[in-house]
Amino acid sequence: MEIILNLIIITLSLVGAMSFTLFIRRLLINSSLRNTHYKDIETKLDEIKDLLLNERTSP
């Protein structure tokens, strides 16, 4: 009986550690994708700004 309880505790601990690791991994992946998305938006806004400045300066 004691062996079964120890196995259950060890199994639950392993499952908890794995789920925590996968959660952190997912957070890091989503953060990386979000940063890439923001960099794309920033470059597009820079292009729009340059186009508007060129339009303003040229008669």
Buried (B, 14 or more C-beta within 10 A) or exposed (E): EEEEEEEEEEEEEEEEEEEEEEEEEEEEEEEEEEEEEEEEEEEEEEEEEEEEEEEEEEE
